[in-house]
Amino acid sequence: MGFLKPKIPAMPAIPPVQPLPEPPKYDDAARAEEAARKRARIRNQRTGRSSTILTGTDGLEDDNSKISKKELLGG
């Protein structure tokens, strides 16, 4: 019973393929300068664990200016 099926319309013509635009250059001088600036900024902002520790290997016991201990409590 093929006469009850609707007819499938013909496919439209395929448009011609246009060439892609030229990709940007990867080894660009401005790109290299921007990357160097970014690395320098990150290097300057980086703080390590040693910069947060304010004591030396001996601790604060040797430094009298930071900690003052009372010698005589009653006198």
DRENPADO-998176 format. One record per residue: x negated, z, y of N, C-alpha, C, O in turn; residue in one letter. Coordinates in pm, whole numbers, always signed. Layout:
BEGIN
+--------+--------+--------+--------+--------+--------+--------+--------+--------+--------+--------+--------+--------+
|    n_X |    n_Z |    n_Y |   ca_X |   ca_Z |   ca_Y |    c_X |    c_Z |    c_Y |    o_X |    o_Z |    o_Y | residu |
+--------+--------+--------+--------+--------+--------+--------+--------+--------+--------+--------+--------+--------+
|      X |      Z |      Y |      X |      Z |      Y |      X |      Z |      Y |      X |      Z |      Y |      a |
...
+--------+--------+--------+--------+--------+--------+--------+--------+--------+--------+--------+--------+--------+
***
This chain:
BEGIN
+--------+--------+--------+--------+--------+--------+--------+--------+--------+--------+--------+--------+--------+
|    n_X |    n_Z |    n_Y |   ca_X |   ca_Z |   ca_Y |    c_X |    c_Z |    c_Y |    o_X |    o_Z |    o_Y | residu |
+--------+--------+--------+--------+--------+--------+--------+--------+--------+--------+--------+--------+--------+
|    -82 |     +0 |   -116 |     +0 |     +0 |     +0 |    -88 |     +0 |   +124 |    -87 |    +94 |   +203 |      m |
|   -162 |   -104 |   +138 |   -254 |   -117 |   +247 |   -187 |   -150 |   +378 |   -250 |   -136 |   +483 |      g |
|    -64 |   -192 |   +376 |     +0 |   -228 |   +502 |    +46 |   -105 |   +579 |    +84 |   -118 |   +695 |      f |
|    +46 |    +16 |   +518 |    +85 |   +138 |   +589 |    -32 |   +203 |   +662 |    -12 |   +285 |   +752 |      l |
|   -154 |   +166 |   +625 |   -273 |   +223 |   +690 |   -296 |   +152 |   +823 |   -280 |    +30 |   +832 |      k |
|   -333 |   +228 |   +928 |   -361 |   +161 |  +1056 |   -496 |    +88 |  +1047 |   -585 |   +128 |   +971 |      p |
|   -508 |    -16 |  +1123 |   -633 |    -91 |  +1124 |   -736 |    -15 |  +1207 |   -705 |    +36 |  +1314 |      k |
|   -859 |    -10 |  +1157 |   -968 |    +56 |  +1226 |  -1022 |    -40 |  +1329 |  -1055 |   -154 |  +1297 |      i |
|  -1032 |     +7 |  +1457 |  -1083 |    -84 |  +1561 |  -1232 |   -112 |  +1538 |  -1304 |    -32 |  +1477 |      p |
|  -1277 |   -225 |  +1587 |  -1416 |   -263 |  +1572 |  -1504 |   -172 |  +1657 |  -1462 |   -127 |  +1764 |      a |
|  -1626 |   -145 |  +1610 |  -1721 |    -60 |  +1683 |  -1768 |   -133 |  +1808 |  -1788 |   -255 |  +1806 |      m |
|  -1787 |    -59 |  +1918 |  -1838 |   -123 |  +2040 |  -1986 |   -160 |  +2021 |  -2054 |   -106 |  +1933 |      p |
|  -2032 |   -250 |  +2103 |  -2172 |   -293 |  +2092 |  -2265 |   -180 |  +2134 |  -2233 |   -103 |  +2225 |      a |
|  -2379 |   -171 |  +2068 |  -2477 |    -67 |  +2098 |  -2553 |   -107 |  +2225 |  -2601 |   -220 |  +2236 |      i |
|  -2563 |    -13 |  +2322 |  -2636 |    -46 |  +2445 |  -2785 |    -60 |  +2415 |  -2836 |     +2 |  +2322 |      p |
|  -2855 |   -142 |  +2493 |  -2998 |   -159 |  +2468 |  -3075 |    -30 |  +2501 |  -3038 |    +44 |  +2591 |      p |
|  -3180 |     -7 |  +2426 |  -3261 |   +113 |  +2444 |  -3356 |    +92 |  +2561 |  -3428 |     -7 |  +2568 |      v |
|  -3354 |   +189 |  +2653 |  -3442 |   +180 |  +2769 |  -3572 |   +256 |  +2738 |  -3568 |   +357 |  +2669 |      q |
|  -3685 |   +208 |  +2789 |  -3811 |   +278 |  +2761 |  -3814 |   +414 |  +2830 |  -3755 |   +432 |  +2936 |      p |
|  -3885 |   +508 |  +2769 |  -3896 |   +642 |  +2824 |  -3991 |   +643 |  +2944 |  -4083 |   +561 |  +2951 |      l |
|  -3969 |   +734 |  +3037 |  -4062 |   +742 |  +3151 |  -4197 |   +796 |  +3104 |  -4207 |   +857 |  +2998 |      p |
|  -4299 |   +773 |  +3183 |  -4435 |   +816 |  +3149 |  -4441 |   +969 |  +3155 |  -4398 |  +1028 |  +3254 |      e |
|  -4494 |  +1035 |  +3051 |  -4500 |  +1183 |  +3053 |  -4604 |  +1231 |  +3154 |  -4699 |  +1158 |  +3185 |      p |
|  -4586 |  +1351 |  +3205 |  -4685 |  +1403 |  +3302 |  -4818 |  +1430 |  +3233 |  -4824 |  +1457 |  +3113 |      p |
|  -4924 |  +1423 |  +3310 |  -5057 |  +1445 |  +3256 |  -5078 |  +1593 |  +3228 |  -5041 |  +1678 |  +3310 |      k |
|  -5136 |  +1624 |  +3113 |  -5158 |  +1764 |  +3075 |  -5285 |  +1819 |  +3141 |  -5287 |  +1935 |  +3182 |      y |
|  -5388 |  +1739 |  +3151 |  -5515 |  +1784 |  +3207 |  -5517 |  +1758 |  +3357 |  -5602 |  +1685 |  +3408 |      d |
|  -5425 |  +1818 |  +3425 |  -5409 |  +1802 |  +3568 |  -5493 |  +1908 |  +3641 |  -5504 |  +2021 |  +3593 |      d |
|  -5551 |  +1874 |  +3754 |  -5634 |  +1970 |  +3829 |  -5548 |  +2085 |  +3883 |  -5591 |  +2200 |  +3883 |      a |
|  -5429 |  +2053 |  +3931 |  -5340 |  +2157 |  +3983 |  -5295 |  +2251 |  +3871 |  -5281 |  +2371 |  +3892 |      a |
|  -5273 |  +2195 |  +3754 |  -5232 |  +2277 |  +3639 |  -5345 |  +2371 |  +3598 |  -5320 |  +2488 |  +3567 |      r |
|  -5468 |  +2322 |  +3597 |  -5583 |  +2406 |  +3561 |  -5604 |  +2516 |  +3664 |  -5636 |  +2629 |  +3629 |      a |
|  -5585 |  +2483 |  +3792 |  -5601 |  +2582 |  +3898 |  -5493 |  +2690 |  +3887 |  -5522 |  +2808 |  +3905 |      e |
|  -5371 |  +2651 |  +3858 |  -5261 |  +2747 |  +3843 |  -5286 |  +2838 |  +3723 |  -5261 |  +2958 |  +3731 |      e |
|  -5335 |  +2783 |  +3613 |  -5365 |  +2864 |  +3496 |  -5477 |  +2963 |  +3524 |  -5471 |  +3077 |  +3478 |      a |
|  -5579 |  +2922 |  +3598 |  -5689 |  +3012 |  +3634 |  -5639 |  +3124 |  +3724 |  -5679 |  +3239 |  +3708 |      a |
|  -5552 |  +3091 |  +3819 |  -5495 |  +3193 |  +3908 |  -5411 |  +3293 |  +3829 |  -5416 |  +3413 |  +3855 |      r |
|  -5335 |  +3243 |  +3733 |  -5251 |  +3330 |  +3651 |  -5336 |  +3423 |  +3566 |  -5306 |  +3542 |  +3555 |      k |
|  -5444 |  +3370 |  +3505 |  -5533 |  +3454 |  +3424 |  -5601 |  +3560 |  +3510 |  -5616 |  +3674 |  +3466 |      r |
|  -5641 |  +3525 |  +3632 |  -5705 |  +3621 |  +3721 |  -5608 |  +3731 |  +3763 |  -5647 |  +3848 |  +3769 |      a |
|  -5485 |  +3696 |  +3790 |  -5385 |  +3795 |  +3828 |  -5357 |  +3891 |  +3713 |  -5345 |  +4012 |  +3734 |      r |
|  -5347 |  +3839 |  +3592 |  -5323 |  +3924 |  +3475 |  -5443 |  +4014 |  +3450 |  -5427 |  +4131 |  +3416 |      i |
|  -5564 |  +3961 |  +3466 |  -5685 |  +4040 |  +3445 |  -5694 |  +4153 |  +3547 |  -5737 |  +4263 |  +3512 |      r |
|  -5654 |  +4129 |  +3671 |  -5658 |  +4233 |  +3774 |  -5552 |  +4340 |  +3752 |  -5574 |  +4456 |  +3787 |      n |
|  -5439 |  +4304 |  +3697 |  -5331 |  +4400 |  +3676 |  -5346 |  +4480 |  +3547 |  -5275 |  +4579 |  +3526 |      q |
|  -5436 |  +4438 |  +3462 |  -5452 |  +4503 |  +3333 |  -5519 |  +4639 |  +3350 |  -5625 |  +4649 |  +3411 |      r |
|  -5457 |  +4742 |  +3298 |  -5517 |  +4874 |  +3297 |  -5528 |  +4917 |  +3153 |  -5432 |  +4909 |  +3076 |      t |
|  -5643 |  +4962 |  +3117 |  -5665 |  +5003 |  +2980 |  -5644 |  +5151 |  +2962 |  -5611 |  +5223 |  +3056 |      g |
|  -5663 |  +5196 |  +2841 |  -5645 |  +5336 |  +2810 |  -5751 |  +5422 |  +2878 |  -5724 |  +5535 |  +2918 |      r |
|  -5872 |  +5369 |  +2891 |  -5979 |  +5448 |  +2951 |  -5954 |  +5476 |  +3099 |  -6002 |  +5576 |  +3150 |      s |
|  -5880 |  +5391 |  +3167 |  -5853 |  +5416 |  +3309 |  -5747 |  +5522 |  +3330 |  -5735 |  +5575 |  +3440 |      s |
|  -5669 |  +5554 |  +3227 |  -5567 |  +5657 |  +3242 |  -5618 |  +5795 |  +3204 |  -5556 |  +5895 |  +3241 |      t |
|  -5730 |  +5804 |  +3133 |  -5786 |  +5933 |  +3095 |  -5879 |  +5978 |  +3207 |  -5977 |  +5910 |  +3238 |      i |
|  -5848 |  +6090 |  +3268 |  -5922 |  +6136 |  +3384 |  -6032 |  +6235 |  +3349 |  -6108 |  +6276 |  +3437 |      l |
|  -6044 |  +6273 |  +3224 |  -6149 |  +6365 |  +3184 |  -6259 |  +6290 |  +3113 |  -6239 |  +6178 |  +3066 |      t |
|  -6373 |  +6352 |  +3106 |  -6485 |  +6293 |  +3033 |  -6480 |  +6334 |  +2887 |  -6378 |  +6385 |  +2840 |      g |
|  -6588 |  +6312 |  +2817 |  -6592 |  +6350 |  +2675 |  -6603 |  +6500 |  +2659 |  -6563 |  +6554 |  +2556 |      t |
|  -6656 |  +6570 |  +2761 |  -6671 |  +6715 |  +2754 |  -6547 |  +6787 |  +2805 |  -6536 |  +6909 |  +2788 |      d |
|  -6454 |  +6719 |  +2866 |  -6336 |  +6782 |  +2920 |  -6359 |  +6834 |  +3059 |  -6452 |  +6789 |  +3127 |      g |
|  -6278 |  +6928 |  +3103 |  -6287 |  +6981 |  +3238 |  -6368 |  +7110 |  +3246 |  -6379 |  +7166 |  +3354 |      l |
|  -6425 |  +7158 |  +3137 |  -6495 |  +7286 |  +3136 |  -6618 |  +7286 |  +3226 |  -6652 |  +7390 |  +3283 |      e |
|  -6687 |  +7174 |  +3241 |  -6810 |  +7170 |  +3318 |  -6785 |  +7151 |  +3468 |  -6873 |  +7181 |  +3549 |      d |
|  -6670 |  +7104 |  +3505 |  -6643 |  +7072 |  +3645 |  -6578 |  +7191 |  +3713 |  -6461 |  +7219 |  +3689 |      d |
|  -6653 |  +7262 |  +3797 |  -6600 |  +7381 |  +3864 |  -6510 |  +7347 |  +3981 |  -6430 |  +7430 |  +4024 |      n |
|  -6523 |  +7227 |  +4034 |  -6442 |  +7193 |  +4151 |  -6296 |  +7170 |  +4115 |  -6209 |  +7189 |  +4199 |      s |
|  -6267 |  +7130 |  +3994 |  -6129 |  +7104 |  +3955 |  -6060 |  +7228 |  +3901 |  -5942 |  +7250 |  +3928 |      k |
|  -6134 |  +7310 |  +3826 |  -6074 |  +7430 |  +3769 |  -6158 |  +7549 |  +3814 |  -6279 |  +7550 |  +3795 |      i |
|  -6095 |  +7647 |  +3872 |  -6166 |  +7769 |  +3909 |  -6113 |  +7882 |  +3823 |  -5992 |  +7909 |  +3820 |      s |
|  -6204 |  +7947 |  +3754 |  -6165 |  +8059 |  +3666 |  -6194 |  +8192 |  +3740 |  -6293 |  +8204 |  +3812 |      k |
|  -6108 |  +8287 |  +3721 |  -6131 |  +8419 |  +3779 |  -6236 |  +8492 |  +3694 |  -6227 |  +8498 |  +3572 |      k |
|  -6335 |  +8546 |  +3763 |  -6443 |  +8615 |  +3693 |  -6401 |  +8759 |  +3661 |  -6414 |  +8803 |  +3547 |      e |
|  -6351 |  +8830 |  +3761 |  -6312 |  +8970 |  +3741 |  -6165 |  +8984 |  +3775 |  -6122 |  +8952 |  +3886 |      l |
|  -6091 |  +9031 |  +3681 |  -5948 |  +9044 |  +3705 |  -5913 |  +9170 |  +3782 |  -5822 |  +9166 |  +3865 |      l |
|  -5983 |  +9282 |  +3757 |  -5941 |  +9408 |  +3821 |  -6023 |  +9446 |  +3942 |  -5990 |  +9545 |  +4006 |      g |
|  -6128 |  +9374 |  +3976 |  -6213 |  +9426 |  +4080 |  -6232 |  +9346 |  +4198 |  -6304 |  +9387 |  +4289 |      g |
+--------+--------+--------+--------+--------+--------+--------+--------+--------+--------+--------+--------+--------+
***
